[in-house]
Amino acid sequence: MNKSVLVTGINGLLGQNIVREFAEDHDIYGLDLTPSIYGSRNNIQVRQIDLNDNLALEEYVNLVKPQSVIHTAAYTNVDRAEDEPDIAFAVNGHVPASIAAICMKVDIPLVHISTDYVFSGDSGPYKETDVCDARGKYSESKLAGEEAVLNSGAQVAVIRPNVMYGHGEQLKSSFVAWLLGELRAERSVRIVDDQYNNPTYALRLASVIRVVLEKKAWGVWHFGSKEVVSRYTFALKIADTFGLSSALINAISTVDLNQRAPRPLRSGLICEKLKNELDFNIMSIDEELALLKEEMNVS
Ligand SMILES: NC(=O)c1ccc[n+]([C@@H]2O[C@H](COP(=O)([O-])OP(=O)(O)OC[C@H]3O[C@@H](n4cnc5c(N)ncnc54)[C@H](OP(=O)(O)O)[C@@H]3O)[C@@H](O)[C@H]2O)c1
């Protein structure tokens, strides 16, 4: 018999990659604001629910009785959060607390997806045990969410990705998708060379989630690629992998973008814990971009 899992934000980038990873041997129950993108696949059922509706959420969990919950849904517009912090805190702070309380009540584990933005970005890359210091409303709201789930008493794994990318349908624009579109149209782009990360490939993050659930590895985990690079270097690697012109890529500084919310500059997530304790192979950016290219079926 299949195992079962409830995935919030199932239509999003990570949600779709979790479906790819889990659909083979799981009954998947999904929640999202938008209608299902999965058609009539037998083992995937999606319900449109605003997760702020705690009652509807609890009723759904009681109805489908999943064996675990993976919470990916979030308010993800970093700059807009500065203007509507209450909405960001409701979705990123209170919703995770409600989900953890429900998981605690029905005694099932929760995997909660957080972010490197819980750190200041002054002195990364960061270990799981480093002190959090969120800057900006999105970051503060995500930190509130992870603190709430970790203090809930439920069986909880918090996984922090950074600069997530991957393949999916009908997605909001992500950095990689946007860059590929611009380079294919032969438009020049300006990319910051002073923000450092080790980007997270969503399909492999879905594998990390599977391992964490199988090994009941509760606690905090970091996941990204092997090396920390500037966004500019990441863009050059993307161009190289997909055979596009790197001459179109121009380096700029974060201050030139004049963004509303602060960005962590020296970020990145040290993944030694995942490698040593869960025996998870951490790949290079080039290896993961090659996998993405294969997944996208680009020759
Ligand atoms: N993408 C990154 O670079 C990145 C980096 C670090 C951490 N993360 C974290 O990773 C997780 C997944 O990110 P993602 O890129 O997969 O996000 P995404 O593509 O925006 O997917 C999130 C999904 O959740 C839905 N959602 C938002 N608010 C909801 C609500 N109140 N009720 C029900 N559904 C709701 C969204 O619907 P709408 O599209 O209609 O809003 C969307 O379908 C998030 O927790 C994010 O904070 C992402």
The ligand as an SDF file (V2000), in Angstrom:
LIG
                    3D

 48 52  0  0  0  0  0  0  0  0999 V2000
   12.3930   30.1870   -4.4170 N   0  0  0  0  0  0  0  0  0  0  0  0
   13.4770   30.4500   -3.7070 C   0  0  0  0  0  0  0  0  0  0  0  0
   14.4890   30.9750   -4.2110 O   0  0  0  0  0  0  0  0  0  0  0  0
   13.5010   30.0950   -2.2290 C   0  0  0  0  0  0  0  0  0  0  0  0
   14.6980   30.2660   -1.5260 C   0  0  0  0  0  0  0  0  0  0  0  0
   14.7260   29.9360   -0.1800 C   0  0  0  0  0  0  0  0  0  0  0  0
   13.5990   29.4590    0.4380 C   0  0  0  0  0  0  0  0  0  0  0  0
   12.4460   29.3150   -0.2530 N   0  0  0  0  0  0  0  0  0  0  0  0
   11.2640   28.7700    0.4400 C   0  0  0  0  0  0  0  0  0  0  0  0
   10.8980   27.5700   -0.2340 O   0  0  0  0  0  0  0  0  0  0  0  0
    9.4930   27.3580   -0.1440 C   0  0  0  0  0  0  0  0  0  0  0  0
    8.9150   27.0380   -1.5100 C   0  0  0  0  0  0  0  0  0  0  0  0
    9.2260   28.0790   -2.3960 O   0  0  0  0  0  0  0  0  0  0  0  0
    8.7530   28.0540   -3.9140 P   0  0  0  0  0  0  0  0  0  0  0  0
    9.7690   28.8330   -4.6890 O   0  0  0  0  0  0  0  0  0  0  0  0
    8.3900   26.6790   -4.2950 O   0  0  0  0  0  0  0  0  0  0  0  0
    7.4640   28.9820   -3.7950 O   0  0  0  0  0  0  0  0  0  0  0  0
    6.3000   29.2000   -4.8940 P   0  0  0  0  0  0  0  0  0  0  0  0
    6.7290   28.6940   -6.2270 O   0  0  0  0  0  0  0  0  0  0  0  0
    5.8610   30.6130   -4.7380 O   0  0  0  0  0  0  0  0  0  0  0  0
    5.1630   28.2190   -4.3640 O   0  0  0  0  0  0  0  0  0  0  0  0
    4.4450   28.4780   -3.1940 C   0  0  0  0  0  0  0  0  0  0  0  0
    3.0130   28.0750   -3.4350 C   0  0  0  0  0  0  0  0  0  0  0  0
    2.2820   28.3010   -2.2210 O   0  0  0  0  0  0  0  0  0  0  0  0
    1.0710   28.9730   -2.5600 C   0  0  0  0  0  0  0  0  0  0  0  0
    0.5780   29.7610   -1.4420 N   0  0  0  0  0  0  0  0  0  0  0  0
    1.0160   30.9750   -1.0360 C   0  0  0  0  0  0  0  0  0  0  0  0
    0.2550   31.4340   -0.0160 N   0  0  0  0  0  0  0  0  0  0  0  0
   -0.6960   30.4880    0.2240 C   0  0  0  0  0  0  0  0  0  0  0  0
   -1.7920   30.3900    1.1210 C   0  0  0  0  0  0  0  0  0  0  0  0
   -2.0750   31.3580    1.9930 N   0  0  0  0  0  0  0  0  0  0  0  0
   -2.5670   29.2850    1.0710 N   0  0  0  0  0  0  0  0  0  0  0  0
   -2.3170   28.2900    0.1700 C   0  0  0  0  0  0  0  0  0  0  0  0
   -1.2960   28.3260   -0.7030 N   0  0  0  0  0  0  0  0  0  0  0  0
   -0.4950   29.4160   -0.6860 C   0  0  0  0  0  0  0  0  0  0  0  0
    1.4580   29.8590   -3.7420 C   0  0  0  0  0  0  0  0  0  0  0  0
    0.3160   30.3080   -4.4410 O   0  0  0  0  0  0  0  0  0  0  0  0
    0.4180   31.7230   -5.2250 P   0  0  0  0  0  0  0  0  0  0  0  0
    1.4920   31.5180   -6.2720 O   0  0  0  0  0  0  0  0  0  0  0  0
   -0.9410   31.8820   -5.8030 O   0  0  0  0  0  0  0  0  0  0  0  0
    0.8070   32.7420   -4.2220 O   0  0  0  0  0  0  0  0  0  0  0  0
    2.3470   28.9020   -4.5440 C   0  0  0  0  0  0  0  0  0  0  0  0
    1.5980   28.0600   -5.3910 O   0  0  0  0  0  0  0  0  0  0  0  0
    8.9150   28.6170    0.5000 C   0  0  0  0  0  0  0  0  0  0  0  0
    8.6860   28.3370    1.8630 O   0  0  0  0  0  0  0  0  0  0  0  0
   10.0260   29.6550    0.3750 C   0  0  0  0  0  0  0  0  0  0  0  0
    9.9910   30.5970    1.4280 O   0  0  0  0  0  0  0  0  0  0  0  0
   12.3690   29.6190   -1.5830 C   0  0  0  0  0  0  0  0  0  0  0  0
  1  2  1  0
  2  3  2  0
  2  4  1  0
  4  5  1  0
  4 48  2  0
  5  6  2  0
  6  7  1  0
  7  8  2  0
  8  9  1  0
  8 48  1  0
  9 10  1  0
  9 46  1  0
 10 11  1  0
 11 12  1  0
 11 44  1  0
 12 13  1  0
 13 14  1  0
 14 15  2  0
 14 16  1  0
 14 17  1  0
 17 18  1  0
 18 19  2  0
 18 20  1  0
 18 21  1  0
 21 22  1  0
 22 23  1  0
 23 24  1  0
 23 42  1  0
 24 25  1  0
 25 26  1  0
 25 36  1  0
 26 27  1  0
 26 35  1  0
 27 28  2  0
 28 29  1  0
 29 30  1  0
 29 35  2  0
 30 31  1  0
 30 32  2  0
 32 33  1  0
 33 34  2  0
 34 35  1  0
 36 37  1  0
 36 42  1  0
 37 38  1  0
 38 39  2  0
 38 40  1  0
 38 41  1  0
 42 43  1  0
 44 45  1  0
 44 46  1  0
 46 47  1  0
M  CHG  2   8   1  16  -1
M  END
$$$$
